[in-house]
Amino acid sequence: MAWVLKMDEVIESGLAHDFDASLSGIGQELGAGAYSMSDVLALPIFKQEDSSLPPDNETKHPPFQYVMCAATSPAVKLHDETLTYLNQGQSYEIRMLDNRKIGDMPEISGKLVKSIIRVVFHDRRLQYTEHQQLEGWKWNRPGDRLLDLDIPMSVGVIDIKTNPSQLNAVEFLWDPAKRTSAFIQVHCISTEFTPRKHGGEKGVPFRIQVDTFKQTENGEYTDHLHSASCQIKVFKPKGADRKQKTDREKMEKRTAHEKEKYQPSYDTTILTECSPWPDTPTTFVNNSPTPTPTFTSAQHSTYSVPDSNSSSPNHQGDGTSQGSGDQLHPSATIQETQQWLLKHRFSTYTRLFSNFSGADLLKLTREDLVQICGPADGIRLYNALKSRSVRPRLTIYVCQEPLRSIQLERQQDATNGGNSNGAIYVYHAIYLEEMAASEVTRKLALVFNIPLHQIIQVYRQGPTGIHILVSDQMVQNFQDESCFLVTTIKAENGEGFHIILK
């Protein structure tokens, strides 16, 4: 039985998106229960509004077509891309249709092909920060995935893979000659990626994209065949139905003339052809599927991190504040800005900010950085740009006890009534972020240039000159801004030092 359907008749009758109801009957006529749409879907009907389309024989003929069984919104203007509302966690069927003409691509006849389905951002602004956005979502929803395949309901899919490091994609093999339907579930909602300000924010749109590949001579599915995608918004359960109803009621209130400017709502959504997603199947395990700029190189970058002795951004070494080299200045060049990002452990974002000078970066608000880098890194970068240090839990002042001869000279000068111009007591500030004896020992070693492994014990001089071992409990009972004279005594065996706080 031959099935011939002219596209003009389909458009005029409004059946362009309603033909799917007859697919199973067509499959039975053609045998093996397969969806064969080589005649029915002879051209990309998603461009039906363009009256300047070339004749059928001049139109590019896609080898596959993907139809999602979800209604399109009636509130979309002509010539705009369709928009489909989905409910969070609900299973939606995507029919994988063989659309080849007779003789097209004989190399895949009788063979399996591989498809990767992704949920990605529609907005270019969010695509540039997709890795950070998804990492933030993963942090807030541990153990969850953005996209899942409903395996019990799916038909004809083989060797299904979901990578733990790529939460927004699933891949599988399928035979174009057989009926294939993949049921997907989207678990993220559009408002999760909208900055929260006053409530009622408009959710961001996503895209469902399908990329299909054939097998190469080396057995890898890396040879690209076809890609298509559609625009969606995801709501909490039942939310998509309410939104669809609201759009329908709004359209019913419009005049007939106004309605002519809008597309009708169709029962199914046809994914339109698009460019392949930048990731190829060989990098499917990569957890950064972002288009330009990509962040994959960050995982392999080599960069310096602050010395382990520095436990606070503004307190290191002898406890003094860092020099101006650790603060990003407006006059910093692009290269200096890149070095600053690397030094402060923001290497993941060096490519994203590759054209930013110091002034450009400092102009970004806290909200901007949170939107670009995600909540965790956004706040950390904002604090680093504003040079916000961690307030120490305890501050003490230490001074190395003067030599015995200087003390005697001072006593003689005081006895003779003379004024001493000798050495003065110079104290160093030590900022403790941890109330622990080990922290005191480490900071004392830095201040007085003593190798940490050579400090045997730290004591505090108590009543009647006794030496009390400094413990965590003692440090926790230090008064803030206490002053100590420090005496170093060499061990009897000559290996190491004892430090006494007076």
N, C-alpha and C positions, 0 to 999 in steps of 0.2 A: 504494500500500500504506500503510495507516495504522499508525502506531506509537503505541500507548498503553501506558503503564507506570505502575501505581499505586505511589505512593511507599511505602505501608505494606508492599507485597509486596517492594519492593526492600530495605527495611531488614530485614524478617524473614528474607530469604534471604541477607543479608550481601553483596549484590551492589552496594551503593551506590557503591563505588569501582572495581568491576570491569567496569562497563558499557562502558568505553572501548574494549575489545577489539572490540566490534561496530560501532564508529563508521564504519569504512571501508565495511562492508556497508550500513549505513544510507545513507551518502553515495551509494553506487551506486544504491540504490533511488530516492533522491530526485533523482538526475541531477546532472550537472556535477561529480561528485566532491566536493560540498560537505558540510560537517558542519552539518546542520540539527537543532538540539536543542530546538526550540520545544516539542515534546511530551515528549521524554525528560526534560529538565531543567526541569520546570515550576516547581520551587521550590528554595530553597537547601538542598540536602541536607546541607550542613555543619552544620546545626543539628538533626540528626535525634534527638539525645538529649533535646530539649525536648518533653515531652509536651503542653505547653500551647500549642503552635503553633496559630494560627488556621487555619481551612479554607483550601484552595488559593485560592479566589476572593478571600480577604482578604489573602493574603500578597503582599508587594511582589515584583514579577516583574522580576529583573535583565535588562537587554537583552543582556548578554554573560556568558560564563563562561569562565574560564581554568583549564586542567587541566595540571599539570606531571607529566610521566611519571617520577616518583620515588616510591619507597615511603615511607609514613609510619612513624614509630617505634611499636612495640607497647607501649612503656613510658610511655604518656601516659594520665593518668587521665581518666575520663569528665568531661564538661563543661569540660575544659581544651582549649586550642587544639592542633591537631595540630602535630607537629614532624617535619621531614624532614631527613635527613642527605645532604649532597652532597659529592662529591670535588672537590678543587681542580682547576680547569682542564678538567674533564670536561664534555662537551656534554649538556645536558638539554633535552628538548622541552617547550615550553609551547604547548598547543593553544588557539588563539583561536576560540571558538565563538560563533556567532550564536544567541542564546537568546530572540529577540523572538517574541512572538505575532503572528498575522496582524493587520495593521493598526497595529502598534506602530511608532512613529518612522518614518513614511513619508518624512520629509525626508532620511534617510540611505540610502534604497533606491537601489541603483545607484551609490552614491558611496563614496569612500574615507573611512576614519576614521584617526585618528592615535593610536598607543599609545606610551607611554614606560614602559620597564621599568627599575626601579631596584633596587639592593641597598642597604638602609639598616639602621640599627641598630634592634634590637627594644627595648632598654632605654631608658627615658626619660632616664636620667642621661647616657648616651652620645649621645642625640639632641641634647641641649643643647650638646654640644661636638663635633658631627659634623664641622664644618669643620676644626677643629684636628686631630681624629683622622685625617681623610683626608689632611690636609697632611703629618702625620707619617709616614703610610704612604707617601705619594708621595716623601718625602725618602729613606726607606729602600729604596724600590723604584723608582728612576728609570726612566721609560720604560714602566712597566707600567700596566695598567688593572685596576680592581676587577671590572668587568663587561664582557664582550665578547659579541657576537653571532656565532655560527658561521654565516656567510653561505652557504657551500656546502651545508650541510645544511638550512637554513631554506627554507620553502615559502610562497609568496604574499606575502612582505614586499617593500615597494617603498620607494625613497628612504631608505635606511638612513643614519642620522647618529650619529656618536659624537663628542662635543665634547672636545677635549684638556683643557679646564679643568674638565670634569665627568666624572671617571673612573668614577663609579658608576652611570651611566645610558646607555641607548641608546634611540633613537626610530626609528620607521618608520611607513609608511602601509600599510594593508591593506584588502581588500574583504571585508566580512562575508559576502557571498554566495558566496565562494570558500573553498576549503580553505586555512587559514593555520596554519602552525606556526613558531614562533620558537625556535631552539636557542640557549640561553644558556650562557656559561661564567663561573663565579665564580672569580676568581684570588686573593682574600684568604681567609685561614683565620681561624677564630674566635679562636684563641689569640694572634693578632697584636695584638689590642686588649685583652689581659689583662695587668695589671701582673705583671712577672716577679719572683717572690720565691723560692720554693723548688723550682720545677719541678712539673709535673703539674697546673698550674692549669686550672680549668674554663673552656672557651672561651665567649665571649659569643655569644648568638644574633643572627642577622640576620633581615631580612624581605625577601622578594621582592615588590615591589609593581608592579602594572600600572595605569596611568591611561590612559583612552581619551577622545578628544575628537573632536568633529565640526567641520567647517569653517563659519566665520561668513561673513557677507555680504562682508566685506573680504578674504576668501581665507585668513585665518589660522585655524589649528586650535586654538582657545582655548575652545570651548564644551564644558564637561565633560559626559560621558555616563555614565561608570561607572569605579569603582576597586575593586580587590580585591587581597588580599595573603595571604601565608602565612609561617609561621615556619620558619627553616632554621638549621642549623649546618653549617659547612664544615670539612672535614678535609683533611689531606694525602692525596695519591693513595692509594687503597685503604682509607683510614682510615674512610670512611663505611660501607663494606661490613663492616669489622670491628666497628664500633660497632653496626650493625644486628644483626649476628649475636650480639653480647654481650647486647643488650637482649632478643632473642628467647630466648636460653638462660636468662636471668634469669626471664622470664615463664613458661617451661616448668616451672621449679622451684616456682612458686607454686601454691597450692591453687586448686581450682575457685572457691571463694568469693572469694578474693583477685583472681582474674582478672576477675571480674565488675565490679570497680572500674576496670578499664582498657579503653581502646579497642582494638579489633583493628587490626592493621597492614593497610593497603590498598596496592594496587599503584600507585595514583596519588594525587596531592595536588591537591585542589580549592582554589583561592584563594578566601577568604571576602571578602565585601563589606566595604569600609572607606571612610573619608573620603579625599578626594583629597589627594595630597601638596601641601604649601603652595605649591611652585613651580608656576607655570602655564607652558605651552609658550612664552609670549612671553619668559620669563626663563630659557629652557633653557640659554643660554650662561653664566648666572650660576654661579659656582663655589662657591656656598654654599647647598646645597639643604636647610639645616637648618630644622626647624620652629621654633616660638617657643623661645628668642629667635633671630632671624636675625642674620646678621652681614654682610649685603649692604651696609649703610650704611657699614661700615668702609672700604670701598674708595673712598668719596666723601667721607669725613670730612676736615675741615681741622683740623690740630692743629699745635702748635709742637713742634719738636724741639730738643734741646740745641744750643748754639752749636757751630759746627764747630771752634772753638778748643779745645773741651774734648774731649780724646781719652781721658779716663778718668772714670768716674762720680764719683770722689772727688777728682780733680785737675783743676782748671781755673783759668783766670785766672792769678793769681800763684803757682799751685801749691799754695795752701792748701786745706784740706778744705772741702767745701761746707757751707753752713749747714744748720741743722736743718730748713729748709724742704724739703730734698730727701729727707728721711727720713719715711716714713709712720709716724705716731704712733697708738697705740691710741685716742686721743681724737678722731681725725679723723672728721668727719661724712661722710655719704654723698656729698655734693657735693665735699668736699675729697678724698675717696678717688678720685672720678671724675677730678678735675683732676690728681691724682698719677699715675694710670694714663696719662692723655693726655701728660703731661710726659715720662714715661719710655718712650714709644713702645709702649704697650699699648692703643692705641685699639680694636683688634679685639675686646677683651674688656670694653669699658666697658658694653655692654648686658648681657653675661653677669653682670657683677658690679654691676648697677645698684642692687641693694638692699644692698650690702655696705658696712659702715662700716670704719674702719681696724682696729678690734679684730677684726671678722669675717674680714678678709683675712689678718691676721697670725696667726690661729689655724690657718690651713691649713698642712699639712705639705708637705714637698718632694714626697712621693708623691702627695698630693692635687693639687698644682699640675701635676705631670707628667701625671696622668690627665686633668685638665681641659683643659690648654692644649697638651698634646703635649710631647715631650722637649725640643725647642729652647727654645720660649718658656716652658715650665714652669720649667726650670732658671734661665733669665734672670730671670723674675719672682721666683723664690725668692731669688736673689742680691740683687736690687734691694730686696726687702722686708727682708732681713737686713743691708742696707748693706754688702755685700761688694764692696770695691773691687778693681780690677786692680792687682796689685803692680807698681810701676814697675821698669823694668830698670836704671835708673840715677838716682841723686839727687845733685844738685850744689847748692851754696849760693853765691849771688852777692850782692854789696854794691856799691852805687854809690860810687865813690871820692870822699871828702870834698873840698871845695873847698881850693884852695891856701892861702888865708889861714888856714883853720882848722888846717891842718897846721903852719903856721909858729907859730901861737899855742901849739899843743901842744908843739912843740919848745922854745919859750922857757920854758913852764911847767916842762917836764922839766929844763931847764938850771938854772933858779932853784930847783929842789927843791920847787916848789909842786904842789898837787894840781889837776888839771884837771877841771872840771865841764862841759866843752864837749860837743859832739855825740858820740854813741857810734856804733860801727859796727853797723848793722842789716842782717842778711842775710835774703834771701828763699830759700825752698826751691823748687827746680825739679825736677819729677818727669818723667823722660823714659820714655815707652813705646816710642819708636823711637830706636835708636842712630844718629841721623842729624844732620848739620849743620843741615839745614832745621828740624828739631824744636827744636834749641837756639835758632836765630834766632827762631822763632815764639814760644817761651816767654819769651825776653828782651824781645821787643816787648811782650808782655802785662804783664810785671812792671814795666817802666819807662815804660809808656804811650807807646811810640813806634810810629807807623804802620808796619806790616810792610813796605810798599812803599818806605819811606824808609831802610831799613837796606841799605846797599850791600854791605858785607862785615863778617864777624866774624873777628877775629884773636886769636891767643894770643901773649902776650909771651914770647919765648924767651931763651936765653942772650945776654948782652951787649945786651939790650934790643931784639933783632930781633923783627919782627912776622911770625908764621907763620899762614898761612891755615888756618882751622878747616875740616877735611874730615870726611867720614863715618868714615874710618879713624882720625883723631885722636880723635873722640868715642868710638869703640869702645874706645880705649885709656885713656880717662879713668878714674881711680880713683873708686870709689863714695864719695860724700860729700866730694868735693873742694870747696875753697873758692876763690872768685875775686873779685878786685876788678874792677869794670867801669868803664871809661872810655869816654865817648862823644866822638867828634871830628867836628865838622861838616865836610862836604866843602868843598873849595876853591870850588866853584861855588855853594855854599850850598844845594844840593839833595841832601838825604840825610845819612846819618851812617855813620861807621865805628865799630864797637864793638871794644874791646880788652879781652881777659881777662888779668888779671895774677895 
